[in-house]
Amino acid sequence: MEELFENRAMLLGISPEEARKEFVNETMTGHLGDPKDLASLAVWLLSPKSKFITGQTISIDGGMIKSVFS
């Protein structure tokens, strides 16, 4: 992610910290995810509570990729 912020900063002529803030502002949750976000989905998928889930794509992106429904 730091490399992404640095590249974006260079392209836009801003600081990496400003690029980070812009990236965060583009997410619906208003913050960057961390490994715990992915782990919580993995734990749930491996639990009996997800037994009826089949063949799905689940985005863990804090709303960064906006769907046609948002």
N, C-alpha and C positions, 0 to 999 in steps of 0.2 A: 504494500500500500504506500509505503514511503516513496518508493520509486515512482509510482503513479502520481503522487502529489508533486514530486520534483519535476517530472516531465510536463505535467499540466501547468505548473508554475512557469516553467521556461516558455511554453507555448503562449501563455497569456500575459507574460511579463509581470507576474506577481510573486509574492513569497510563497514558499511551500506551505507555510501555516495558513495563508489566505486561501490557497488551493484546497487545503484540508477542510477549512470552514465552509467553502462553497460546496464541496462534495457532501459534507454532513447536511447542509441545508437542502440538498436535493433529495435526501431520504425522507420518507414520510414519518419515520420514528424520531428524527432529529439527533441521531447518534450513530456511531459506527458499531458494527457487531463485534463480537469477540468469540473465541472458541467455545465458550459455554452455550452460545446460541445454537451452534451446530450440534453440540453434544446433547442438548435437551431434545432436539428433534430425533437424534439417533436413539436415545434412550426410549423415547415414546414409540418410535417405529419398531423397536425390538421388544416392546412390551405387549401383553395380551390386549391392551386397549386399542391397538391399531390393527386388530385381526381382520377387519373388513376392508382395509386399504389395499388396493392393487394397482399396479402400473401407473403411478402418478409422478408428476414432476412437481416438486415442492421448492419454490424459490425462498432462500433465506437471505434476503437482501435489504431488509428494513424498508421495503417499498421503493427501492431505487429503480427497479424496472417497473414502469407503470403499465398496467394492463388496459385493455379497451374498456373495462368496467369501472375504472377509477376516474 
